[in-house]
Amino acid sequence: MTVYIDPPDWPGHGRMWSHLVSDVSYAELHAFADGMGVQRRAFERDHYDIPSHRYPDAVRAGAVEGSSREVVRLLHGAGLRRRKRDVPRP
């Protein structure tokens, strides 16, 4: 199981965020996030939003550190990338 995380460089809601992704499947990603105790509401289209204070937890749990560009490349390569315009609104 390989899950990747980019640096917490994304601002939002008064804090900085990372993206946690899988290059294999959403099932793998959900299982990893569940193991970290990350709530499912943190999942957005193709990744989990992880607050900066949880970044070290993700790395300790086995997430591989990579750049934001690398994370997007891995999602595309796995066919798991979902852009906002591709996901129907509820």
C-alpha positions in Angstrom: 0.0 0.0 0.0 1.5 3.3 -1.0 -0.2 6.6 -0.2 1.3 10.0 -0.9 1.1 13.4 0.7 2.1 16.8 -0.5 3.4 19.6 1.7 0.9 21.7 3.7 1.0 24.6 1.2 -2.7 25.0 0.6 -4.5 27.7 2.6 -8.1 27.4 3.7 -10.3 28.1 6.7 -7.4 29.8 8.6 -4.9 26.9 8.3 -2.7 25.2 5.8 -3.6 21.8 4.2 -2.0 18.9 2.4 -3.5 16.4 0.0 -3.4 12.7 0.7 -3.8 10.5 -2.4 -3.4 6.9 -3.6 -1.9 5.9 -6.9 -3.8 2.6 -6.8 -7.4 3.0 -5.7 -9.9 5.0 -3.6 -10.4 1.9 -1.4 -6.7 2.0 -0.5 -6.9 5.7 0.2 -10.0 5.3 2.4 -8.4 2.4 4.3 -5.3 4.5 5.0 -7.3 7.5 6.1 -9.5 5.3 8.3 -6.4 3.9 10.0 -5.3 7.5 10.8 -8.7 8.3 12.2 -9.4 10.9 9.4 -13.1 11.5 9.0 -14.7 10.7 5.6 -15.9 14.3 5.3 -12.2 15.3 4.6 -12.4 13.4 1.3 -12.8 15.7 -1.7 -13.3 14.1 -5.1 -9.9 12.3 -5.3 -8.0 13.2 -2.2 -8.2 13.8 1.5 -7.5 17.3 2.9 -5.1 16.9 5.8 -4.4 19.9 8.1 -0.8 20.8 8.6 -0.7 19.6 12.2 -1.6 16.0 11.0 1.1 16.0 8.3 3.6 14.3 10.5 1.0 11.7 11.6 0.4 10.8 7.9 4.2 10.4 7.3 4.6 8.3 10.4 1.7 6.1 9.3 3.5 5.5 6.0 2.5 8.2 3.6 5.3 9.0 1.1 6.2 12.7 0.9 6.0 14.3 -2.6 5.5 17.6 -4.3 2.0 18.8 -5.2 3.0 18.4 -8.9 4.0 14.8 -8.2 0.7 14.0 -6.4 -1.3 15.3 -9.3 0.9 13.3 -11.7 0.3 10.1 -9.7 -3.5 10.7 -9.7 -3.5 11.2 -13.4 -1.3 8.1 -14.0 -3.6 5.9 -11.9 -6.8 7.3 -13.7 -8.0 8.6 -10.3 -7.9 12.3 -11.0 -11.4 13.9 -10.6 -11.6 17.6 -11.4 -14.4 19.8 -9.9 -16.1 20.1 -13.3 -16.1 16.3 -13.7 -18.0 15.5 -10.5 -21.7 16.1 -10.5 -23.0 18.3 -7.7 -25.4 16.7 -5.2 
